[in-house]
């Protein structure tokens, strides 16, 4: 059970750090905990609520898989240094994440936090989901279930604390690979989340530094400044042999605005584009043009070692739709629909940064990786490369925009 002081300090931000180390990233991603301690020491307006499943040497000996729960504030473990240690949780289950969300919101109410954010730290697989536990029957949590768990946790907190029922999760940091997708943004928006900070590409552990909590806390009420700060801190982080020879944790990174009106408009406009493309693609020449345009936009995992991995059809949506909008071989209504969808997706991007020569990935070019990706297969082996265990098409967004009908025609 969490232990707090009798009179809690009022905080700007409650930052829930949900770290699943039940896999090969356990040791390296543990750096995010040390970053949280350092961040809270420099910025006392932040409290971190931690759930960490790990087998590293620490509060217990190495190789003992367990879950540790505690709070970090003012540069130290709160409650007199109390850490609750128990059997390992299956952190890839919806119920465990929901419980953590509710617990984090309870802490936020106690400290009167102005905002509450979650940092989800683990492997990620784009529209295939995230939170991949090595020793679980679940394996990886679907992206709709991640968003659903957040909604479940908000509901649990509201039921237990009706006096604080308006509190929700303001933002999600996806410290996981490939989670800046239109589908994930849509799912989180439906769960009431306002912002998503994520990369469309694979990330290098330990990934997003926990110090982004300072950028969030320092800019409550100013989303643009917050987003710029989070992107700058993330892309300015340096991992590797030295500061001079280090590298940022991502080749591209975005903060997205998940306002329901914006996400709703993007969904509607993408559905209209997919319908127009599906109709037009019945003509052989048009179908070939659509395929050529899509292939001109490389999917993610662009580095040579990733050629046999999934996500080759996860293309930057804005670049893809812009290419379609400028193709004179397509009809005027298709080009107009593509331009409208492009602008709708672009409106979600509060801040971003990318590189055209990401050194850790053999100088792969990500100059078009502005904003989230969309799963857009042009061959049958791209439709669901994870199947049957993990699916990039089994999500509400893919179904709602008619993407399956489009894939039947062009893939």
C-alpha positions in Angstrom: 0.0 0.0 0.0 1.2 3.5 -0.9 2.5 5.6 2.1 2.2 9.3 1.9 3.0 12.1 4.4 0.0 13.3 6.4 -0.1 16.6 4.7 0.9 16.1 1.0 2.7 18.7 -1.0 0.6 20.1 -3.8 2.0 19.0 -7.2 1.8 20.2 -10.7 2.1 16.7 -12.2 1.5 13.1 -11.2 3.6 11.0 -13.5 2.8 7.3 -13.6 5.8 5.3 -14.7 4.6 1.8 -15.7 7.7 -0.3 -16.6 7.6 -3.9 -17.7 11.1 -5.3 -17.5 10.0 -8.8 -18.0 12.0 -9.1 -21.2 15.4 -8.4 -22.7 15.2 -4.6 -22.0 15.0 -4.9 -18.2 18.5 -3.6 -17.3 18.8 -0.9 -19.9 15.4 0.6 -19.5 15.8 0.7 -15.7 17.7 4.0 -16.4 14.3 5.7 -16.6 13.9 5.1 -12.8 17.2 6.9 -12.1 16.1 9.7 -14.4 12.9 10.0 -12.4 14.7 10.4 -9.2 17.0 13.0 -10.6 14.1 14.9 -12.2 12.1 15.0 -9.0 15.1 16.3 -7.1 15.3 19.3 -9.5 11.6 19.8 -9.9 9.6 19.3 -6.7 6.3 20.0 -8.5 6.5 16.4 -9.9 5.6 13.1 -8.1 6.3 9.8 -9.8 4.1 6.8 -9.1 6.0 3.6 -10.1 5.1 0.1 -11.0 8.2 -1.8 -12.1 8.3 -5.5 -12.9 12.0 -6.5 -13.0 14.6 -9.1 -12.3 17.6 -6.7 -12.0 19.8 -6.3 -9.0 18.1 -3.7 -6.7 15.6 -4.0 -3.9 15.9 -7.8 -4.4 18.8 -9.9 -5.7 19.3 -10.2 -9.4 17.3 -12.9 -11.4 14.4 -12.7 -8.9 11.5 -11.6 -11.1 9.1 -9.4 -9.0 7.0 -6.3 -9.1 8.1 -3.2 -7.1 5.6 -0.4 -6.3 6.6 2.9 -4.7 6.5 6.7 -5.1 9.3 9.1 -5.9 9.1 12.7 -4.8 11.7 15.4 -3.9 14.6 13.2 -5.2 13.9 10.1 -3.1 11.5 7.3 -2.5 8.6 8.7 -0.5 7.0 7.2 2.6 10.3 6.8 4.4 11.7 4.8 1.5 9.0 2.2 1.6 8.8 -0.1 -1.5 6.2 -2.8 -1.9 7.6 -5.9 -3.4 5.5 -8.8 -4.5 5.1 -11.6 -7.1 5.6 -10.4 -10.7 2.5 -8.8 -12.4 1.5 -9.6 -15.9 1.8 -6.1 -17.1 0.6 -6.9 -20.6 -2.9 -7.5 -19.2 -5.6 -4.9 -19.4 -6.6 -5.4 -15.8 -3.1 -4.7 -14.4 -2.7 -1.5 -16.4 -6.2 -0.4 -15.3 -5.3 -1.0 -11.7 -2.1 1.1 -12.1 -4.0 3.9 -13.8 -6.5 4.0 -10.9 -3.7 4.0 -8.4 -1.9 6.8 -10.2 -5.1 8.9 -10.2 -5.6 8.2 -6.5 -2.1 9.6 -5.9 -2.9 12.6 -8.2 -6.0 13.4 -6.1 -4.0 13.1 -2.9 -1.4 15.6 -4.1 -3.9 17.8 -5.8 -1.9 17.4 -9.1 -3.0 19.7 -11.9 -2.3 17.0 -14.6 -1.8 13.2 -14.6 0.3 11.5 -17.3 1.4 7.9 -17.9 4.8 6.7 -19.2 4.4 3.2 -20.7 7.9 1.7 -20.9 8.4 -1.6 -22.8 8.5 -3.1 -26.2 5.9 -1.7 -28.7 4.7 -2.9 -32.1 2.7 -0.1 -33.6 -0.9 -1.1 -34.3 0.0 -4.6 -33.1 0.1 -3.2 -29.6 2.6 -3.0 -26.8 3.7 -4.0 -23.3 5.3 -7.3 -24.3 6.0 -9.6 -21.3 8.2 -12.6 -21.8 6.6 -14.8 -19.2 2.9 -14.1 -19.9 0.2 -15.9 -21.7 -1.0 -12.6 -23.1 2.3 -11.8 -24.8 1.5 -8.3 -26.0 -1.4 -6.0 -25.2 -3.6 -4.8 -28.1 -3.5 -1.1 -28.7 -7.3 -0.9 -28.2 -6.8 -2.7 -24.8 -4.1 -0.3 -23.7 -6.6 2.6 -24.3 -9.4 0.5 -22.8 -7.3 -0.1 -19.7 -6.8 3.6 -19.3 -10.6 4.2 -19.5 -11.1 1.3 -17.1 -8.7 2.8 -14.6 -10.3 6.3 -14.8 -13.7 4.6 -14.1 -12.3 2.7 -11.2 -10.9 5.9 -9.7 -14.2 7.8 -10.2 -16.2 5.0 -8.6 -13.9 4.9 -5.5 -13.6 8.7 -5.4 -16.7 10.3 -6.7 -15.6 13.7 -5.4 -12.7 13.5 -7.9 -14.6 11.9 -10.8 -13.6 14.6 -13.3 -9.9 13.6 -13.1 -8.5 11.6 -16.0 -5.3 10.8 -17.8 -4.1 14.0 -19.6 -1.3 12.5 -21.6 0.5 9.3 -22.5 4.3 8.9 -23.2 4.7 5.7 -25.2 8.3 4.8 -24.4 8.0 2.0 -26.9 8.8 1.4 -30.5 6.4 2.5 -33.4 3.5 3.8 -31.2 2.9 7.1 -33.0 0.1 5.7 -35.2 -3.2 7.3 -36.2 -5.0 4.2 -34.8 -3.4 4.4 -31.4 -4.1 8.2 -31.3 -7.7 7.5 -32.1 -8.0 4.8 -29.4 -6.5 7.0 -26.7 -8.7 9.9 -27.7 -11.7 7.8 -27.2 -10.4 6.9 -23.8 -10.2 10.7 -22.9 -6.5 11.1 -23.2 -5.5 14.6 -24.5 -1.9 14.1 -25.7 0.3 11.3 -27.0 4.1 11.6 -27.1 5.6 8.8 -29.2 7.9 7.8 -32.1 6.7 6.3 -35.4 9.9 4.3 -35.6 11.8 1.9 -33.5 13.4 3.4 -30.4 16.7 2.8 -28.7 16.6 1.9 -25.0 16.3 3.4 -22.5 14.2 5.6 -24.8 12.3 8.7 -23.7 14.0 10.3 -20.7 11.9 10.7 -17.6 13.0 14.3 -17.5 10.2 15.1 -20.0 8.0 15.2 -16.9 9.6 18.6 -16.2 8.6 19.9 -19.7 5.0 18.8 -18.9 4.9 20.3 -15.4 6.5 23.5 -16.5 3.9 24.2 -19.2 0.6 23.2 -17.7 -2.0 25.0 -19.8 0.3 25.7 -22.7 0.2 22.6 -25.0 2.4 24.0 -27.7 5.2 24.9 -25.3 4.8 21.5 -23.6 5.0 19.6 -26.8 8.1 21.5 -28.0 9.8 20.9 -24.7 9.0 17.1 -24.7 10.3 16.7 -28.3 13.4 18.8 -27.6 14.3 16.9 -24.5 13.7 13.5 -26.1 15.6 14.2 -29.3 18.3 16.0 -27.4 19.0 13.0 -25.2 22.2 11.3 -25.9 22.8 7.6 -25.4 25.9 5.7 -26.4 29.6 5.6 -25.6 30.0 9.3 -24.9 28.1 12.6 -25.2 30.0 13.5 -28.4 29.5 10.1 -30.0 26.0 9.5 -28.6 22.7 9.3 -30.4 19.1 10.4 -29.7 16.7 7.6 -28.6 14.6 8.0 -31.8 14.9 8.8 -35.4 11.6 10.7 -35.2 9.4 11.8 -32.4 6.0 13.6 -32.1 3.6 15.0 -29.6 0.0 14.6 -30.9 -3.1 16.6 -29.9 -5.9 14.0 -29.3 -8.7 16.5 -29.1 -11.9 14.6 -30.0 -12.9 17.0 -32.7 -9.5 16.8 -34.4 -9.2 13.0 -34.2 -12.9 12.6 -35.3 -12.2 14.8 -38.3 -9.1 12.9 -39.2 -11.0 9.6 -38.9 -13.8 10.8 -41.1 -11.4 12.2 -43.7 -9.3 9.0 -43.8 -12.5 7.0 -44.2 -13.6 9.2 -47.1 -10.2 8.8 -48.8 -10.1 5.0 -48.3 -13.6 4.8 -49.8 -12.5 6.9 -52.8 -9.4 4.8 -53.3 -11.3 1.5 -53.0 -13.7 2.6 -55.7 -11.0 4.0 -57.9 -8.7 1.0 -57.5 -11.1 -1.3 -59.4 -9.5 0.2 -62.6 -6.2 -1.5 -63.3 -4.2 1.6 -64.2 -5.4 3.5 -61.1 -4.7 0.5 -58.9 -1.2 0.4 -60.2 -0.7 4.2 -59.6 -2.0 3.9 -56.0 0.5 1.0 -55.3 3.3 3.0 -56.9 2.5 6.0 -54.7 2.4 4.0 -51.6 5.6 2.1 -52.3 7.3 5.5 -52.8 6.8 6.1 -49.1 8.9 3.6 -47.2 7.4 1.9 -44.2 9.0 2.0 -40.8 12.0 -0.1 -39.7 14.0 1.3 -42.5 17.4 0.1 -41.3 19.0 -2.9 -43.2 18.7 -5.3 -40.2 14.9 -4.7 -40.1 14.1 -5.9 -43.6 12.5 -9.1 -42.3 10.6 -7.5 -39.5 6.9 -6.4 -39.6 5.9 -2.7 -40.1 7.0 -2.4 -43.7 3.5 -1.1 -44.5 3.4 1.3 -41.6 3.9 4.5 -43.6 4.0 8.1 -42.5 0.4 9.2 -43.1 1.0 12.8 -44.0 3.7 11.9 -46.6 1.6 9.1 -48.0 -1.5 11.3 -48.4 0.4 14.2 -49.8 1.9 11.9 -52.5 -1.5 10.7 -53.5 -2.9 14.2 -53.6 -0.3 15.3 -56.2 -0.6 12.3 -58.5 -2.2 13.5 -61.8 -3.0 9.9 -62.7 -5.7 9.9 -60.0 -9.0 11.6 -60.4 -9.7 15.0 -58.9 -12.0 13.7 -56.2 -9.4 11.2 -55.0 -6.6 13.8 -55.0 -8.9 16.2 -53.1 -9.8 13.5 -50.5 -6.1 12.8 -50.0 -5.3 16.4 -49.4 -8.1 16.8 -46.9 -6.9 13.6 -45.0 -3.3 14.9 -45.1 -4.3 18.2 -43.6 -6.5 16.5 -40.9 -3.7 14.3 -39.8 -1.2 17.2 -39.8 -3.5 19.2 -37.5 -2.8 16.5 -34.8 0.9 17.3 -34.7 1.8 19.8 -31.9 5.6 19.3 -32.2 7.9 16.9 -34.0 11.5 16.3 -35.0 13.1 13.9 -37.4 16.5 13.2 -39.0 17.5 12.5 -42.5 20.6 10.5 -41.5 20.0 8.5 -38.3 23.5 7.1 -37.6 22.5 4.1 -35.4 20.3 2.9 -38.3 23.1 3.1 -40.9 22.1 6.8 -41.7 18.6 5.8 -42.7 16.5 8.7 -43.9 13.4 9.8 -41.9 12.9 13.2 -43.4 9.4 12.3 -44.3 8.5 10.9 -40.9 6.4 13.8 -39.8 3.5 12.8 -37.7 1.9 9.4 -37.1 1.9 6.4 -39.4 -1.0 4.5 -40.9 -1.1 0.8 -41.8 -1.3 0.9 -45.6 -0.5 -2.5 -47.2 0.0 -2.9 -51.0 0.8 -6.6 -51.1 -0.9 -9.6 -49.3 2.2 -10.3 -47.2 2.0 -6.8 -45.8 -1.6 -6.9 -44.6 -1.0 -8.5 -41.3 2.6 -9.6 -41.0 2.3 -10.5 -37.3 -0.7 -12.9 -37.7 -1.9 -15.0 -36.2 -0.6 -14.1 -32.7 -0.5 -10.3 -33.2 -2.6 -8.3 -35.6 -2.1 -4.7 -36.9 -5.6 -4.8 -38.5 -7.5 -6.0 -35.4 -8.3 -2.5 -34.1 -11.3 -0.2 -34.1 -9.7 2.5 -36.2 -8.7 0.1 -39.1 -12.2 -1.3 -39.3 -13.9 2.1 -39.0 -12.1 3.7 -41.9 -12.7 0.8 -44.3 -9.0 0.0 -44.6 -9.8 -3.7 -44.9 -11.9 -3.1 -48.0 -9.1 -1.0 -49.5 -6.5 -3.7 -48.8 -8.6 -6.3 -50.6 -8.4 -4.3 -53.7 -4.9 -3.0 -53.8 -2.9 -5.6 -51.8 
